[in-house]
Amino acid sequence: IHHLVTFNIMKISVPPLALIGILLRGTEARLAGRSERQEPTDEQEIIGLALPGGSFTAATIGAGIMRGFQQQYVAIDGETHPQPALNKFKYVSGLSGGNLPSIMNAYAQDATTDEMFDVNGLRDPSEITARELDTLAEKSIFKTLATSVVPFMPASLKDALVGGEDFFTEVVYGCCLEPHGIKHDAPLSSMRDEVKYTPIVETAMVGPAELFPNFMFFAMNVAFGNANVANVAELMDVAEEGMRFTLNDNAIMWQNAEAAGHQIPIPAFITPEKFSIPHLSSRWEYDSVGNKQAEPIDFTPVYSNPNELQPGSEGEYTVKKMLAMSTNLMSLMTYDVYDENTDPGYILNTVNAPMLQDIPMANGRKRSMAFTDGGFVDFSGIPALVKMGANKIVVPIFTTMKPEDIAKMGGPEIVLFYSVARFFGILQSPIANLEYDYFDFSYAGGYTSMLFNPNSNDEDQMAKLERKIRALYAAGGPVVVTLDDLEVVDNPFWGIEGGGKVDLTIMAVMDVPPKFSEQIDPAAVPPPPGKAMTENRYFTNPEYADVPILASYGNYFQIDFPNLNITHTTPLPLELAVSKKGCKMTEILVSWMVREAWDGLVGSDGEELFSGFSYIFGEEVDTTQSQSEVMASDSHATAVF
């Protein structure tokens, strides 16, 4: 499950932000060829929510965002009865851990959306108490995210080694789906009627089944990376005061991919109705990996019902497979210890078994292809929404970096800016001097994710973003910025045809805004002696020091296989669960951000910098009355666990 540390980002000097926008002026992607794109009509409004990846850290933030929208009310399609604003989203697109709240809520069978997101729980920071922070609602997603995954692992591993089940799929089912009443074989058609959005999960195709995992570990990205280095002179290269930037061009990156035989992770995404691999038609050739070889592939884009692509031995495509295929961290975590010729290597092969789909090729035959975590191709969930024709996109941006590392980078404003920059063509590593382990799973995504013209509407979008970010941080409240009417550029890796326009709303979830923390009674979050409750926009109390970027914790487990004469004690330095108290604080904080920004945000000088989520949704309603009616008619218990 994806960590947001990309592009050798720690290796470069941090430039003045506006400089990048100036350098980008006039740069556009140039592509020949087109693909089918789901274009909205002039009257059609398609709003999408993108939930980036980052393990349970990302899942907690995503659940907090969804809670915030579920707590606000809007009129939809002219109806007089208001509905939760979450219902206004046509799509919720997730990447890796960002998929967890969307999928759990969409398919939960024993709770309502209000219960899943603890909608009627505490929302006012002035009412926070130490006791309240030690509670999580019994049926909520937040309780699930604060529950360790470790107890589910031994049984899942035994099922994999002895019973032939897929290890990671069983872990995902046990920790995330079963607690919410979702059946083991639940089909994609089993969404609750209450849920109005269509979930989209991003995944990555990582070569033919016969090469897995060797291709992914030892060959993927290598030829592509070498082509990038060899052809860097074709890109715009700028040096300024010792700082160097390379500006992307999707057409050149496509040429580099062709030269590399498209030996890169291939983007794909799944909805309940369709499995999409939109990568444009191309020929894929595979270098030998050890003694393993694979025949070339002539590929054409795939848009099929997921069940039509299932291996014959597996039966119907299930919810648990969809979620596991998009969040499979095992492909990321087994690389450093992989050795297929040892007993631990045998266990790792079982743990990291490929998730397969039978994909049709240009000649009509099907090839068994391996899929894994979507973090190999993206970090945000945004590209799938653009491909699906969304013209308004809301995305929280955060990082799984520790607060001290964020400070080293220059602060949350810098990290936020760089996290968005890839979609505007800013390459954040000096390609010509690249010293890189190409297995870094996010490598290719950094070069294949340009979606928007940085000079849309003849306006420097990077300078605009930088100015608003800094002004809102200075104001001390939430940081939410909309970049209006961004011009979509051709992107062949995602099958996107340029020409459309998108309003991109970016919500920073990097730290604790002073306007939130100033309302909290210090007795609820007591600071260490001699310290204030917060420093540099983070709590000083160690139990809350990483809010809202919660550090998940690992564990150990021992498992015995008497018949195999194996006893294996495994350290788990994985992100497996978030702390209960940090989770509750993040739940309150992130949903507060949505509410605080609902009617707009202004800078310290009174200038309006964000028009408000109410403006994005477009149909106003008396939200105070609506919420009070709901609170009066329905209350949900909060339980301590």
C-alpha positions, 0 to 999 in steps of 0.5 A, a space after each residue: 500500500 503506497 507511500 508517497 515518497 517519489 522521484 528522488 524527491 529528497 535529492 534535489 534542492 527546493 526552488 522558489 515555487 513560482 519559478 517552476 510555473 514560469 519555466 513551464 509556461 507554454 509547455 504542452 504534451 504533443 501526441 499523435 493518436 486518440 482513444 475513446 474518452 467518456 466526454 461529458 456533455 455541455 450540460 453534464 456535471 461529473 464530480 469525482 473524489 480522488 483518495 490517494 494511497 498510503 496504507 491505513 494512514 491514507 485510509 484514515 484521511 480518506 474516511 475523514 474526508 468522506 465523513 466531512 462530506 456525509 455531514 454536509 447537505 445539498 440539494 441534488 437534481 433539484 429535489 427539495 429534500 436535501 441529501 448528504 453531499 457525499 451523494 453528489 460524487 458520481 465517482 470515488 476513485 482510490 489508489 492503494 490504501 485510499 480504496 479502503 474507506 470507499 470499498 468498505 462503505 460501498 459494500 458494508 452489509 451491517 451498517 449505514 453510511 452514517 454509521 460507517 463514518 461516525 457521522 453523528 459523533 463528535 465534530 466540534 474541536 471545542 468539545 474534545 476531551 481525553 475520554 472522547 479521544 479514547 473512543 471509536 464508534 463500534 460500526 465505523 471504518 475508523 475502528 477497523 483501521 485502528 485494529 491490527 491486521 496481524 491476527 489475520 495473517 497466520 491463518 491466511 498464510 496457512 490457507 495459502 500454503 496448505 489450501 491454495 488460497 491467495 494470502 493477501 486477498 484473505 488478509 484483506 478480507 479478514 481485516 477490512 471486509 468481514 468486520 462489516 458483514 461483507 460475504 467472502 464471495 460477495 460479487 461486485 454487484 452487491 453494493 448497498 442501494 444507499 451508496 450513490 457513488 461508483 467506486 473506482 480502484 486503480 491497479 497496475 499490470 506488471 507483466 505476464 504471469 510466467 515472469 512474475 515476480 522476477 520481471 517486476 523485481 529485476 526488469 521492469 522500468 530498467 529499459 524505460 529508465 535508460 531511455 529516459 536518460 539517453 533521451 533527456 536532451 529532447 525534453 526542456 531542461 532549465 538550470 537556474 542558480 544551480 537548480 535544475 528542472 526537466 519538463 515532461 512531454 508525454 509524446 517523448 515519454 511514449 517514444 521512450 516506452 516504445 523503445 523499452 518495449 513498454 516494460 513498465 507497469 501498465 495502468 488499469 482501473 476497475 469499477 463494478 461494471 468494467 475492467 479498463 486497461 486504457 493504455 494505447 495500442 502498442 507492442 510489448 516485448 520482454 527481456 529475459 529474466 534469468 531463465 524465464 522468457 515471455 512471448 511479445 504482446 500486441 496490445 489493444 485497450 481493454 474495456 470488459 466486464 471483470 468476470 469476462 477476464 477471470 481465470 477459469 479456475 477462480 469463478 466470479 470476480 469478487 469484492 475481496 479480489 478487487 480490493 486486494 488487487 488494488 492494495 497489494 503491498 506484498 509486491 512492494 515488501 518482499 523485494 529486499 528478501 526475495 530468494 525463490 530457491 530457499 524455504 523462506 523464498 518458497 513462503 514469500 512466493 506463496 505470500 506474493 503469489 500473482 493476482 491474475 486476469 486473462 487479458 485479450 490481445 490484438 490477435 484475439 487470444 488471451 494472456 494471463 497477466 499479473 496485477 498488483 498495487 496501483 501505487 506502481 502507476 499513480 499515487 492519487 486516484 486522479 488519472 482514472 477520474 480524468 479518463 472517466 470524464 470527471 470535470 470537477 475533481 476533489 483530492 486531499 493531498 498528504 504524505 506518509 513522510 514523518 513531520 521532521 522530514 517534511 520540515 527538512 523538505 521546506 515545510 508542508 507547503 513545499 511537499 504539497 506543491 511537489 505532490 501536485 507538480 507531476 500532473 503538470 509535467 514537472 519532473 522532480 529528479 535530474 534525469 541525466 545524472 540519475 542514480 536510481 533503483 528502478 524497482 522503486 515502485 513509483 518510478 514509472 508513474 512519475 514520468 507517465 502522469 502528466 494530465 494538465 497544461 500548466 499554462 491553462 487559460 494563459 495563466 501560470 497555474 503553478 504560480 497561482 497554486 503557490 500564492 494561494 497555498 502560502 496565503 492560506 497557510 498564513 491564515 491558519 485555517 484549512 488549505 483548499 485551492 481550486 485550479 479552474 478550467 485546467 486543460 487536459 492534455 493527451 496521455 497515452 498511458 492512461 488512454 486520455 484524449 486532450 481537450 477537456 477541462 477540469 476544475 481541480 480542488 486540492 485539499 492539504 492534509 499535512 498538519 494541524 491548522 491553528 484554527 483547529 488546535 486553538 479550540 481544543 482544551 489542553 487538558 484533552 491533549 496535555 503537552 509535555 512539561 515546558 511545551 505548548 500544546 502544538 509546535 510547528 502545527 503538530 501536537 507535542 503530546 507523543 500520542 498525537 504527534 503524527 496527527 493527521 499523518 498517522 504512523 501505522 505500526 507493525 508487529 511480529 508473528 510466529 507460525 508453525 507448519 509441522 508437515 513442512 518442518 518449518 517454524 518461522 518467526 516473521 518481523 512485520 515492519 509493515 503499516 498495519 494499523 493506526 493508533 486509536 487516539 490518533 485515529 479519533 483526532 484525525 477523524 475529527 480534524 479532517 471532517 472539520 476541514 471540510 466543514 470549515 471550508 464549506 462556504 469558502 476561505 479567505 486569507 489574512 488580508 480578507 481576500 477570498 482564496 477558495 469559493 467553498 465546497 458549497 460552490 462546487 456542488 452548486 445547489 445550496 440548502 439550509 445545511 444547519 436545519 438539515 443536519 439538526 433534523 438528522 441529529 434529532 431523528 437518529 443517533 448512533 452509539 459510540 463504543 470504547 474498544 
